[in-house]
Amino acid sequence: MHLTAFTDFGPRALMRLAGEPDRSFTTDEIATEFAISRHHLTAVVRTLERDQPLVECFRADGGACVLTPTCRLKKRLAAARDAFLRELQATTLANCAWPALPRR
């Protein structure tokens, strides 16, 4: 699974905010802490403020995320991906045909 930096930065910022919910952060603080582009993070935050849906945030190679050694989200995303692929492997086009095919 390959994601852009844009889709990766949003969940990182949200996880950081969740780590200290009573504290306010600047995009500069978060960008510096995670060693990511402040410019890109600012664009992500603006998008999140518009209530855009999130996309999972991991790469198979770990990318440049400084959270990788202790990230608690990556394992959950991997489990979700595996469940997704298992479901697709058990599905045929006939299962999804529209309109539904008559049963034999």
C-alpha positions as CSV (number, residue, x, y, z in Angstrom):
1,M,0.0,0.0,0.0
2,H,1.5,3.3,-1.0
3,L,0.3,6.7,0.4
4,T,1.3,10.2,-0.3
5,A,2.9,12.4,2.4
6,F,-0.4,14.4,2.5
7,T,-2.4,11.3,3.6
8,D,0.3,10.3,6.1
9,F,0.6,13.6,7.9
10,G,-3.0,14.0,8.9
11,P,-3.2,10.9,11.2
12,R,0.2,11.7,12.6
13,A,-0.9,15.2,13.6
14,L,-4.2,13.8,15.0
15,M,-2.4,11.1,17.0
16,R,-0.1,13.8,18.5
17,L,-3.1,15.9,19.5
18,A,-4.7,12.9,21.0
19,G,-1.6,12.3,23.1
20,E,-2.1,15.6,25.0
21,P,-5.8,16.5,24.5
22,D,-5.7,19.5,26.9
23,R,-2.7,21.1,25.1
24,S,-2.7,23.4,22.1
25,F,-0.1,22.8,19.4
26,T,1.1,24.8,16.5
27,T,1.8,23.2,13.1
28,D,5.5,24.3,13.6
29,E,5.7,22.2,16.8
30,I,4.2,19.1,15.3
31,A,6.2,19.4,12.1
32,T,9.4,19.8,14.1
33,E,8.7,16.9,16.4
34,F,7.9,14.6,13.5
35,A,10.6,16.0,11.2
36,I,8.0,16.6,8.4
37,S,7.4,19.6,6.2
38,R,5.6,22.5,8.0
39,H,4.3,23.7,4.7
40,H,2.7,20.3,3.9
41,L,1.4,19.9,7.4
42,T,-0.3,23.3,7.3
43,A,-2.1,22.2,4.1
44,V,-3.1,19.0,5.8
45,V,-4.5,20.8,8.8
46,R,-6.5,23.1,6.6
47,T,-8.0,20.1,4.9
48,L,-8.8,18.4,8.2
49,E,-10.5,21.6,9.4
50,R,-12.9,21.2,6.4
51,D,-14.0,17.8,7.8
52,Q,-12.4,15.7,5.1
53,P,-12.3,12.0,5.6
54,L,-9.0,10.4,6.7
55,V,-7.2,7.6,4.9
56,E,-5.0,5.1,6.6
57,C,-1.4,6.3,7.2
58,F,1.3,3.7,6.8
59,R,3.7,2.5,4.3
60,A,5.2,-1.0,4.2
61,D,8.7,0.4,4.4
62,G,7.9,2.7,7.4
63,G,8.6,5.8,5.4
64,A,10.1,8.7,7.3
65,C,7.7,8.6,10.2
66,V,9.5,9.2,13.5
67,L,6.6,7.4,15.3
68,T,7.4,4.0,13.6
69,P,9.3,2.5,16.5
70,T,6.5,3.1,19.0
71,C,3.4,3.6,16.7
72,R,0.3,1.9,18.0
73,L,-1.7,2.7,14.8
74,K,0.4,0.8,12.3
75,K,-0.4,-2.6,13.8
76,R,-4.1,-1.9,13.7
77,L,-4.0,-0.7,10.1
78,A,-2.1,-3.8,9.1
79,A,-4.7,-6.0,10.7
80,A,-7.5,-4.0,9.0
81,R,-5.7,-4.3,5.6
82,D,-5.3,-8.1,6.1
83,A,-9.0,-8.5,7.0
84,F,-9.9,-6.4,3.9
85,L,-7.8,-8.6,1.6
86,R,-9.1,-11.8,3.2
87,E,-12.7,-10.6,2.5
88,L,-11.8,-9.8,-1.1
89,Q,-10.1,-13.2,-1.6
90,A,-13.3,-14.9,-0.5
91,T,-15.5,-12.8,-2.8
92,T,-16.3,-13.5,-6.5
93,L,-17.7,-11.2,-9.1
94,A,-20.9,-13.3,-9.0
95,N,-21.2,-12.4,-5.3
96,C,-21.2,-8.7,-6.3
97,A,-23.2,-8.9,-9.5
98,W,-25.8,-6.2,-10.0
99,P,-28.6,-6.9,-10.5
100,A,-28.2,-10.0,-8.3
101,L,-27.8,-13.2,-10.3
102,P,-30.5,-15.8,-9.6
103,R,-29.4,-18.7,-7.4
104,R,-29.0,-22.1,-9.0
